[in-house]
Amino acid sequence: MKRILMLICLLNISALAVCQPNGNYQGDVDKAFGYIKKAAFKHGYHYMITFGEVNAAAINVTPNTSYLIFFVYDNSQHLAPNFKAFLMTPDSALREKYTAKPFDRAQVGMARVAQMDFRTQTLNQSKTRPVKLEASPKATIYVFTKK
């Protein structure tokens, strides 16, 4: 249900956004963040961190928590994006279980938005665990969390 509501909200936003061939990419990223933040807060998520224009980043996750991760990248050259998040662990079964791939969300001017849902409801350990985020092409990464 949350996905459907988030999808409808961001589809409306992308319909209102005007693609600007000679637009200001950074301005579009800031505008996209405003839309993302508003929708995430509406669904009970809290802002955690931003990584600006990176190929890789990492966060620590805790058990029984949901994470919304947004990748905002320059789509002016229509590159094929490759984004993923995975639990950094030597246990390949656990790593595969906690690997997530994003889905395309919206376009705001020259900035394209992909969203990823990462949940740790069944993570058995009570301590925090590192998750690696990979982005190709470089992307501004926004992370939101909800218990």
N, C-alpha and C positions, 0 to 999 in steps of 0.2 A: 504494500500500500504506500509506504514511504517513497519507494522508487517511482511509482506512478505519479504521486503528487509532485515530486521533485522534477520528473520529466515534463509534466505539464507546465510547471512554473518556468523552467528553463527554456522550453520550446516557445512559450509566449515571449520570453525575453529575447530569444534569438530572432523571432519574427519581427520584433520591433527594432532590433539592431540593423543598422544600414552598413553594408559592406562598402568600405572606402578604399579604392585601389591605391590612392596616394595618402592614406590616412596615417595617423600617428599611432604606431604599434604600442608604445608604452601607455599612451592614453587609453587605448582599447583594453590593455591588460588591467589598468586601474578600474575601468568601467566594469569589466567582467568580474573583478574581485568584489565590487560593490553588489552585483547581482548574486554572486555565489554566497557571500556573507549573509545577505538578507534571507536567502532561501534556506541556508544551513541553520541559522538562528531560529527561523520559523519552525523547523523540525526538531528543535531541542539540542542541537549540536553547539559545542563551544569551540572557539578558535584556539588552536594549539600553536602553530608555527608556519612561517613562510620561508621557502628557499627560492631565491631569485636567480633565474636563468642558469640552471645547473643541469648536468647530465646524470649526476648521482647524488643521493642524500640518504640519510638514515634517521629513523626515529625509534624510540623505545615504546613498546606496547605493553599494556597490562591485561591480565585476564578479564573476561566478562566486559569488554569494551568494544564499541563500534567506532570505526574511523572512516571519515569521508575524506578522500584525497582527490584534489583537482589538479590537473596538469593544464596550464595555459601556455600555448606556444604560437609562434609566428606561422601562420598558414598562407602567407602571401605567395610562396612558391609551391604550395600544395604537396608538401612532403608527406610520405607515408609514416605516421608516427609509430613508435614502439615504446610503450610504457609498461612497467610492471613493478610489483612489490612482492617481496618474499621474505619469509622469516630466515634470519641468518643462523643456521644450525647445521651441524654435521650430519644429523639424521635426515636422510633423503625423503623418507615417508612423511615426516613432520613438515619438512620444507615444502613438499608438493601439496600437502593439505592446506598450508597457509601461504599459498601463492595466489595473487589476484591480478587480473588484467582489466584495464578500464574499458569503458564504452564511450562512444562519442556523445557529447552533450549539447554543445551550442557553438555558434560563431558570433563574435562581437567585433565588428569591423575586421581587422586583420588578425585578431586573436581567436584561436580555436580552443575550445574547452573540452577536455576529456575527464570523466569522473570514474573513480574507483571506490568500491566499498570493501573495507577490510575489517572482518569481525574476529574477535578472539574469545567467543563465548565458551568454547570447549578447550581452551588452552589450560592444561592441567596444573601447571606450576603457578605458585603464588607470586613469583618475582617478575620483574619486567624483562622483556626479551627484545633484542634489536631486530628491526625490519629495514631492509635495504630498498630504496626507491631508485629505479633506473628510468632515465628519460632520453629518448632519441627522437627528434631533435631536442636541443636544449629547451627547457621549459621552466616557467615559474610554478612552483609547487606549493599549494595551500593545503594544510591539514587541519581537520576539525575532528573533535572527539565527543563521544556521549557514552555515559555509563548505563 
